[in-house]
């Protein structure tokens, strides 16, 4: 791995004793060593030996104990030649082309790594703050900034994701395109805090119609709802999406919030994975529906939790007719919800495995046309 390059502003001194071309120890004039920074193992400080006639030799200072007048060096760097230097010759820390070359290239450690432009390297991660979002900014500033970042990654041939290192205030719906997404630093403390003037949707993934929205992603973040009757995440035609460690929560109890909506629209959507996702204090945890002709199907949910407050009319998983057929729910907790699972209409081939119900008025409500559904290894404590 390359040494860390140190910098020292306007540092200079003179050498006490003459140097032969092969010498690797420089003895400075007494007291001049205090001007030079300490250089430890794995670090290097670039310097130049020179005369009044501007004869030059560039060197690397590879070791220096703080305040010592002795420098350990390698000679003749950056295409210069090691020379003989008389006592009293000057030594300076200057910015050279060697510095600029080091700054202008990034090379990963490891066999086969190639040099890259640092600007390109830093662009590997697209952060909302690159576009002006900041924790101290208003929602009016953060919302268009985050949307601009999402629009930018949507131009990539294979899509991309935007990093949210903080919890940013927003006041309007953010839209996420196919093959794009958002991710935070952790489930709590990074994401968005949504406060629109009137109830709305914090995040919309995809759009209504007959297009599949593949490869959308949300990870390691929270969506905080602060306006009554709002919805956290609305996904159209989710197909092969990846949603992990995401919490949607209401700012307080009994405010009519909806956590997630999966809408099949006119094409259904299938094959997405929802793992370790959670809703807190929402009236409706998850709503499976369609605004078109087909419901979402073949979705997988692992350790998906709905934690409520027994709000009147609250539902954990709400299934409209023909929605989420051939879907599987593994594990997860349903706590303090009026109706944990509601399938009043024709819903078929849904399988729950190992789901735990606690403090719910009704654990499962199945209508007469809800058929061929399975509950295996679940822990029931309420009415069925």
C-alpha positions as CSV (number, residue, x, y, z in Angstrom):
1,X,0.0,0.0,0.0
2,X,1.3,3.5,-0.8
3,X,2.7,5.7,1.9
4,X,0.6,8.6,3.2
5,X,1.9,11.9,1.7
6,X,2.4,14.6,4.3
7,X,2.4,18.4,3.6
8,X,4.1,21.2,5.5
9,X,3.7,24.9,4.6
10,X,6.7,27.0,3.9
11,X,9.1,24.7,5.8
12,X,12.8,25.1,5.2
13,X,16.2,24.7,6.8
14,X,19.9,24.2,6.1
15,X,22.1,21.2,6.4
16,X,24.8,21.1,9.0
17,X,27.2,18.7,7.4
18,X,28.1,17.9,3.8
19,X,26.2,15.1,2.0
20,X,27.7,12.5,-0.3
21,X,25.5,11.2,-3.1
22,X,25.0,7.9,-1.3
23,X,24.1,9.4,2.1
24,X,20.5,8.7,3.4
25,X,20.8,10.7,6.6
26,X,20.5,14.5,6.6
27,X,21.7,16.4,9.7
28,X,20.1,19.8,9.9
29,X,21.6,23.0,11.4
30,X,20.8,23.0,15.1
31,X,17.2,24.0,15.9
32,X,16.0,23.7,12.3
33,X,14.4,20.2,12.9
34,X,11.6,21.7,14.9
35,X,10.3,23.2,11.6
36,X,9.7,19.8,10.0
37,X,6.8,17.6,10.9
38,X,7.2,14.2,12.4
39,X,7.3,11.4,9.8
40,X,6.3,8.0,11.0
41,X,6.4,4.6,9.3
42,X,4.1,4.5,6.3
43,X,4.4,8.3,5.8
44,X,6.5,10.4,3.5
45,X,7.3,14.1,3.2
46,X,8.6,15.4,-0.1
47,X,11.5,17.9,0.0
48,X,14.0,19.6,-2.3
49,X,17.7,20.3,-1.7
50,X,18.9,23.4,-3.6
51,X,21.7,25.9,-4.0
52,X,21.5,29.6,-4.7
53,X,22.2,28.8,-8.3
54,X,19.0,26.7,-8.3
55,X,20.8,23.3,-8.6
56,X,18.1,20.9,-7.4
57,X,17.6,17.4,-6.0
58,X,14.3,16.1,-4.9
59,X,14.2,13.7,-1.9
60,X,11.7,11.8,0.2
61,X,11.9,12.2,4.0
62,X,10.8,8.8,5.2
63,X,11.5,9.2,9.0
64,X,11.7,12.1,11.4
65,X,11.2,12.3,15.1
66,X,9.5,15.5,16.2
67,X,12.0,18.3,16.9
68,X,15.0,16.2,15.9
69,X,17.6,17.7,13.6
70,X,18.1,14.3,11.8
71,X,16.1,13.3,8.8
72,X,16.1,9.8,7.1
73,X,15.7,10.2,3.4
74,X,15.7,8.5,0.0
75,X,17.6,10.4,-2.7
76,X,17.1,11.5,-6.3
77,X,13.3,11.3,-6.5
78,X,11.0,12.4,-9.3
79,X,13.7,12.1,-12.0
80,X,16.4,14.0,-10.3
81,X,19.9,12.7,-9.5
82,X,21.5,12.3,-6.1
83,X,24.3,14.9,-5.8
84,X,27.0,16.0,-3.4
85,X,25.9,18.9,-1.2
86,X,28.0,21.3,0.8
87,X,27.3,22.2,4.4
88,X,24.9,25.1,4.5
89,X,22.9,24.0,1.5
90,X,19.2,24.7,1.7
91,X,16.4,22.1,2.1
92,X,12.7,23.1,1.5
93,X,9.3,21.4,1.5
94,X,7.9,22.4,-1.9
95,X,4.9,21.4,-4.0
96,X,6.2,19.5,-7.0
97,X,4.9,17.6,-10.0
98,X,5.3,14.4,-7.9
99,X,2.8,15.8,-5.4
100,X,0.3,16.6,-8.1
101,X,0.7,13.2,-9.8
102,X,0.0,11.5,-6.5
103,X,-3.0,13.7,-5.9
104,X,-4.2,13.1,-9.5
105,X,-4.3,9.3,-9.4
106,X,-5.9,6.7,-7.2
107,X,-4.8,3.1,-7.2
108,X,-6.5,0.5,-5.1
109,X,-4.3,-1.9,-3.1
110,X,-4.1,-5.4,-4.6
111,X,-2.7,-7.2,-7.6
112,X,-4.1,-6.0,-10.9
113,X,-5.4,-2.6,-9.6
114,X,-5.1,0.2,-12.1
115,X,-4.8,4.0,-11.6
116,X,-8.0,6.0,-11.7
117,X,-8.7,9.7,-11.6
118,X,-9.7,10.6,-8.0
119,X,-12.7,12.6,-9.3
120,X,-14.0,9.4,-10.9
121,X,-13.3,7.4,-7.8
122,X,-15.2,9.8,-5.6
123,X,-18.1,9.6,-8.0
124,X,-18.5,5.9,-7.2
125,X,-20.9,7.0,-4.4
126,X,-23.6,9.5,-5.2
127,X,-24.7,11.3,-2.1
128,X,-27.7,13.5,-1.7
129,X,-25.4,16.1,-0.1
130,X,-23.5,16.3,-3.5
131,X,-26.7,18.0,-4.8
132,X,-27.2,20.4,-1.9
133,X,-29.1,18.4,0.7
134,X,-28.0,19.0,4.3
135,X,-29.3,18.2,7.7
136,X,-29.6,21.9,8.6
137,X,-31.5,22.8,5.4
138,X,-35.2,23.2,5.1
139,X,-37.5,20.7,3.5
140,X,-37.9,23.2,0.6
141,X,-34.2,22.9,-0.1
142,X,-33.7,19.2,0.6
143,X,-36.6,17.8,-1.4
144,X,-35.4,19.1,-4.8
145,X,-31.8,18.3,-3.9
146,X,-32.5,14.7,-3.2
147,X,-34.8,14.4,-6.3
148,X,-31.9,15.9,-8.4
149,X,-29.6,13.1,-7.1
150,X,-32.2,10.5,-8.0
151,X,-32.8,11.9,-11.4
152,X,-29.0,11.9,-12.0
153,X,-28.6,8.2,-11.2
154,X,-31.6,7.4,-13.3
155,X,-29.5,8.5,-16.3
156,X,-26.9,5.7,-15.7
157,X,-27.3,2.8,-18.2
158,X,-27.8,0.3,-15.4
159,X,-29.3,2.8,-12.9
160,X,-27.9,3.7,-9.5
161,X,-28.5,4.5,-5.9
162,X,-28.3,7.7,-3.8
163,X,-26.8,7.7,-0.3
164,X,-28.6,9.4,2.5
165,X,-26.1,9.7,5.4
166,X,-28.5,11.8,7.6
167,X,-32.3,12.1,8.2
168,X,-33.4,14.9,5.8
169,X,-36.6,17.0,6.1
170,X,-38.7,16.7,2.9
171,X,-42.1,18.2,2.0
172,X,-43.1,16.6,-1.3
173,X,-43.0,13.2,-2.9
174,X,-39.7,11.8,-4.0
175,X,-39.9,9.6,-7.1
176,X,-37.5,6.7,-7.7
177,X,-37.1,5.2,-11.2
178,X,-36.6,1.6,-12.2
179,X,-33.1,0.2,-11.3
180,X,-32.6,3.0,-8.9
181,X,-32.9,3.4,-5.1
182,X,-31.9,5.0,-1.8
183,X,-29.8,3.8,1.0
184,X,-28.8,5.1,4.4
185,X,-26.2,4.6,7.1
186,X,-28.6,2.7,9.4
187,X,-32.3,2.0,9.9
188,X,-32.7,4.9,12.3
189,X,-31.0,8.2,11.9
190,X,-30.7,8.3,8.1
191,X,-33.4,8.7,5.5
192,X,-36.2,11.2,5.2
193,X,-38.6,13.0,7.6
194,X,-41.7,13.9,5.5
195,X,-43.8,16.9,6.4
196,X,-46.1,18.0,3.5
197,X,-48.7,20.7,3.8
198,X,-51.4,18.1,3.2
199,X,-51.3,14.3,3.4
200,X,-49.3,12.7,0.6
201,X,-46.7,10.0,-0.3
202,X,-43.2,10.3,0.9
203,X,-41.5,8.0,-1.6
204,X,-43.0,6.8,-4.9
205,X,-41.2,4.0,-6.7
206,X,-42.3,3.5,-10.3
207,X,-45.5,4.8,-11.8
208,X,-49.0,3.6,-12.7
209,X,-49.5,2.0,-16.0
210,X,-48.3,-1.1,-17.9
211,X,-44.6,-1.0,-17.2
212,X,-42.7,-3.3,-14.9
213,X,-40.4,-1.4,-12.5
214,X,-37.5,-3.7,-12.0
215,X,-34.5,-3.6,-9.6
216,X,-35.7,-0.8,-7.4
217,X,-33.9,-0.7,-4.0
218,X,-34.3,0.8,-0.5
219,X,-31.9,-0.2,2.3
220,X,-30.8,0.8,5.8
221,X,-33.1,3.8,6.2
222,X,-36.2,5.2,7.7
223,X,-39.2,7.2,6.5
224,X,-40.7,9.3,9.2
225,X,-44.2,10.6,8.6
226,X,-45.2,13.9,10.2
227,X,-48.5,14.8,8.5
228,X,-51.6,13.0,9.4
229,X,-53.0,10.4,6.9
230,X,-49.8,10.2,4.9
231,X,-48.2,7.2,3.2
232,X,-44.6,6.3,3.6
233,X,-43.6,4.2,0.5
234,X,-45.8,3.5,-2.6
235,X,-44.4,1.0,-5.1
236,X,-45.9,0.3,-8.5
237,X,-45.4,-3.1,-10.2
238,X,-42.5,-4.1,-8.0
239,X,-40.3,-6.6,-9.8
240,X,-37.0,-8.1,-8.6
241,X,-36.7,-5.2,-6.1
242,X,-34.6,-5.4,-3.0
243,X,-35.9,-3.7,0.2
244,X,-33.9,-4.3,3.3
245,X,-33.9,-2.9,6.8
246,X,-36.3,-0.1,6.1
247,X,-38.7,1.4,8.8
248,X,-41.7,3.6,8.1
249,X,-43.0,5.2,11.3
250,X,-45.6,7.8,12.3
251,X,-44.5,10.7,14.5
252,X,-47.1,9.7,17.0
253,X,-50.0,7.3,17.5
254,X,-53.5,7.3,16.0
255,X,-52.8,9.5,13.0
256,X,-54.1,7.4,10.1
257,X,-50.8,6.7,8.5
258,X,-50.1,3.9,5.9
259,X,-46.6,2.4,5.9
260,X,-46.2,0.6,2.5
261,X,-48.5,0.2,-0.5
262,X,-47.7,-2.4,-3.2
263,X,-49.8,-1.7,-6.3
264,X,-49.9,-4.1,-9.2
265,X,-51.2,-1.4,-11.6
266,X,-51.9,-2.9,-15.1
267,X,-49.0,-5.4,-15.1
268,X,-48.7,-7.0,-11.6
269,X,-45.1,-7.1,-10.6
270,X,-43.3,-10.1,-9.0
271,X,-40.1,-11.4,-7.5
272,X,-39.2,-8.7,-5.0
273,X,-37.7,-9.3,-1.6
274,X,-38.6,-7.4,1.6
275,X,-36.4,-8.3,4.5
276,X,-36.2,-6.9,8.0
277,X,-38.6,-4.1,7.1
278,X,-41.0,-2.6,9.7
279,X,-43.9,-0.2,10.3
280,X,-44.3,1.7,13.6
281,X,-47.6,3.4,14.8
282,X,-49.2,3.1,11.3
283,X,-52.9,2.5,10.9
284,X,-52.2,0.3,7.9
285,X,-48.9,-1.4,7.9
286,X,-48.9,-2.9,4.4
287,X,-51.6,-2.5,1.7
288,X,-51.6,-4.8,-1.3
289,X,-53.8,-3.4,-4.0
290,X,-54.1,-2.3,-7.6
291,X,-55.2,0.9,-9.3
292,X,-55.3,-1.0,-12.6
293,X,-56.3,-4.6,-13.5
294,X,-53.7,-6.7,-11.8
295,X,-52.5,-7.1,-8.2
296,X,-48.9,-7.7,-7.2
297,X,-47.9,-11.3,-7.1
298,X,-45.0,-13.6,-6.0
299,X,-43.4,-11.3,-3.4
300,X,-41.3,-12.6,-0.5
301,X,-41.3,-11.1,3.0
302,X,-38.7,-12.1,5.6
303,X,-38.9,-10.9,9.2
304,X,-41.3,-8.1,8.2
305,X,-42.8,-6.4,11.3
306,X,-45.9,-4.4,12.0
307,X,-46.0,-2.7,15.4
308,X,-49.2,-0.7,16.2
309,X,-51.1,0.9,19.0
310,X,-54.5,-0.8,18.6
311,X,-55.6,2.3,16.6
312,X,-59.3,1.9,15.5
313,X,-59.5,0.2,12.1
314,X,-55.7,-0.7,12.1
315,X,-54.6,-3.5,9.9
316,X,-51.1,-5.0,9.6
317,X,-51.3,-6.7,6.2
318,X,-54.3,-5.6,4.1
319,X,-55.0,-7.6,1.0
320,X,-57.4,-6.5,-1.7
321,X,-58.9,-9.0,-4.1
322,X,-56.3,-11.1,-6.1
323,X,-53.4,-9.3,-4.6
324,X,-50.1,-10.9,-3.5
325,X,-51.1,-14.4,-4.8
326,X,-48.2,-16.9,-4.5
327,X,-46.4,-14.7,-2.0
328,X,-44.6,-15.9,1.1
329,X,-44.2,-14.3,4.5
330,X,-41.5,-15.8,6.8
331,X,-41.2,-14.8,10.4
332,X,-42.0,-11.3,11.5
333,X,-44.1,-9.9,14.4
334,X,-47.6,-8.5,14.3
335,X,-48.2,-6.5,17.6
336,X,-51.0,-4.4,18.9
337,X,-53.0,-4.2,15.7
338,X,-56.8,-4.4,15.5
339,X,-56.7,-6.8,12.6
340,X,-53.3,-8.2,11.9
341,X,-54.1,-9.9,8.6
342,X,-57.1,-8.9,6.6
343,X,-58.2,-11.0,3.6
344,X,-61.9,-10.2,3.2
345,X,-62.0,-10.8,-0.6
346,X,-60.6,-13.4,-3.0
347,X,-57.0,-13.8,-2.0
348,X,-55.3,-17.1,-2.8
349,X,-52.0,-19.0,-2.4
350,X,-50.5,-16.8,0.3
351,X,-48.3,-18.6,2.8
352,X,-47.3,-17.4,6.3
353,X,-44.5,-19.3,8.1
354,X,-43.5,-18.7,11.7
355,X,-45.3,-15.4,12.1
356,X,-45.9,-14.2,15.7
357,X,-49.0,-12.4,16.7
358,X,-49.1,-10.5,20.0
359,X,-51.8,-8.2,21.4
360,X,-53.9,-8.1,18.3
361,X,-57.7,-8.0,18.6
362,X,-58.1,-10.3,15.5
363,X,-55.0,-12.2,14.2
364,X,-56.5,-13.3,10.9
365,X,-59.7,-12.3,9.1
366,X,-60.4,-14.5,6.1
367,X,-63.4,-13.8,3.8
368,X,-65.4,-16.7,2.2
369,X,-63.5,-16.3,-1.1
370,X,-60.0,-16.2,0.4
371,X,-58.9,-19.7,-0.4
372,X,-55.8,-21.9,-0.5
373,X,-53.9,-19.8,2.0
374,X,-51.5,-21.4,4.5
375,X,-50.4,-20.6,8.1
376,X,-47.6,-22.8,9.3
377,X,-45.8,-22.7,12.6
378,X,-47.4,-19.3,13.5
379,X,-48.1,-18.2,17.1
380,X,-51.7,-17.0,17.4
381,X,-53.1,-15.2,20.5
382,X,-56.1,-13.3,19.1
383,X,-59.2,-14.2,17.2
384,X,-59.1,-16.0,13.9
